[in-house]
Amino acid sequence: LVYLTDYISASNIPLIVLTLVVPVLIGFTVGHATAAATIIYPLFVTLVPPGAESVIYLSLVYSIMLYGYILSPLHLCLLVSNEYFGASFWESYRLLAPLLTIFLVAAIVQALLLL
């Protein structure tokens, strides 16, 4: 983990870009909130500078991870619900997309106001 954080720090990618991209990819790929948080938090705890801003970054990381997790086709609640109700993924995504977009925008705006 130390080598990974050193490599990421040396790449000069802004922390806000990492915060917006990495959690959504991990959440979408894993499809489970606990597993995604277990992967993401050790990485971001070492990347985020200590202080009051760290809570803001880590809450934004969690919110963005949830966005990817809920959209994941591996999300078990979505799989079971679609099978039970006979709905397709596209029908579910059509209904979820506006709500998740509002959630994501609200999380980002809140973090930017607090930074």
N, C-alpha and C positions, 0 to 999 in steps of 0.2 A: 504494500500500500504506500509506503514511503517513496518508492521509486516512481510509482504512478503519479502521486501528487507533485513530486519534483519535476517530472516530465510535463505535466499539465501547467505548472507554474512557469516553466521555462518556455512554453509555447507562446506566452504573452497573449493568450485569449482572454478578453475581459471577463471578469467574474459574472457579470450580469448575463452575458451571452451563454456561459456555461450553465448558469442557473435556469435559463429559459429553454435550453435545448436538451441537456443530458437527462434531467428527470422525466421529461415526457417520453423520451426514447426508451428509457429503462422501464417506466411504468407500462408503456404499450407493449414492450417485448415480454415482460414477465407476466403481466395480467393478474398480479396479486399484490395488494397494498403492502402487506407485511414484508414480503420478499423484496419488493422494490425499495422500501425504506431501509431494509437491512443492507442492501447493496449501496444505496446512495448516501446515507447519512455518514458513514465513516469517511467517505471521500470528501464530502463537503465540510465536515467539521474541521478537517485539516486545511482546507482551502480558504475558508472564510476567516477573516481577521477577527480576533477576539474583541468583545465589547458589545455594546447595545445593538449594533447593526447585525451581529451574528444571528440574533433571534429573528430579525426581519428576513434575512436571506434564507434561513432554514425553514421558516414558515412558508416562504414563497416556493422553496424547493418542494416541500410537501404538497402544496396546492397544485403545482404543475405536475408532480408525479401522479396525483389523483386524477387529473385531467387525462393523462395518457392511460392510466389504469382503467378508467371507466370506458374509454373508447376502444380498449383492446378486445379483439375477438376471442381472447383467452380468458376474459373476465367471466367467472363461473356464474354469477347472477344473471348476466346477460345471456349466456348460453342456455341456462335452464329456463329462463323466462321465455326466450324465443322459441324453444322447443315446446314448452307447455302451451303457449298461446298460438303457436303456429305462425309466428311472425318471422320475417326475414331480417337479416342484419341491416339491410338498407332502410327498411321501415323504422327500425329502432334508432338507427343513426340519424335519420331525418328528424325524429322527435328529440333525440338527445343533443344534437349539435347546437341548436340555439341556446338551450339551457347551459350547456357546458361552456359555450362562448361567453355568456354573461358571467359565469363563475370565474373563468380565466381572466377576463378583463377586470373584474372586480378585485381579484387577488393581485394582479399586477399594479393596478392603480393604488390600492392600499399600500403595497410595498413601496412604491415610488413616493407616495406622500409621507411615509414614515422615514425614508432614507434621508 
